[in-house]
Amino acid sequence: MKNKIVVLFNLLRVNQWVKNILVFLPLFFGMQWHRLPDVLIAFIGFSFIASSVYIFNDLFDVEEDRLHPQKKNRPIPAGLITYGKAVILMGLCFLSGLLMFFFSYNPFCLVLIAFYVVMNVLYTIKLKHVAIVDIVIISLGFVIRMIIGGLATEVQLSHWIILMTFLLALFLAVAKRRDDVVVFMETGKISRKNIAGYNLEFVNGSMSFMSGVLIVSYIMYTLSPEVIGRYGNHVYLTSFFVIIGIMRYFQITFVMKKSGDPTSILWKDIFLQITILAWAGSFIFLMLYKNV
């Protein structure tokens, strides 16, 4: 029984659900805590939708994954679950997630879900092999998560928040591609067909560029009239933790050379976890005591 649960969790990639925490950020920024049940439903619903996309990807790439040193251990290529059962689970996940949004939120959520699914199906079939387009699609997925959280809480998102979400996702995606480039340079193994579209100079420059724009955007966000009016004059102090967090990720990428799996890094890196918690804690403190 335990093994079946592990296989199910691996098939659904439950560890990747941490990405969907983004739907909670509008609740956080808007301080609409009474909408927490709505956001929880959005989180679960989107997680099911995302899992159905992951299963589709595994079904489509099953033959290729069997030749990959890590992906061959996934449930479908490893033969731990049959193709037919995987298709049924994919359908159940998709319908369950869709129903949660169908009965609960702004109809525009369904439009976003449809766009997310179609975009990822195209990504799996073709677009993941096109350099730059692949990381843009990944980044748009994070923006969609954020917007859905805003619709669930009825919090109007600042254009700064949307821009920073896109930039952060691009930064992490490029860091992941850098890991592929380094592996190719050191071993000669091609882990992605679009590896020819990237090289070390390009990804290093892109990471530096996007991290700089991201930091400046965050500082401008904290100094914008809308933020000062809502949260007080001192929110800019939280930039300290944003800068430290980005520096830590640079260290993980360039010194430790472990940027291949951002989700795994978030789960395992205590330094990064403490930095994120410190940022959130300082943000809440400054919001609550904005008049002090």
Summary of the structure (lengths in Angstrom):
residues: 292
radius of gyration: 19.8
end to end distance: 55.3
largest distance: 61.1
contacts: 902
relative contact order: 0.09
helix: 82%
strand: 0%
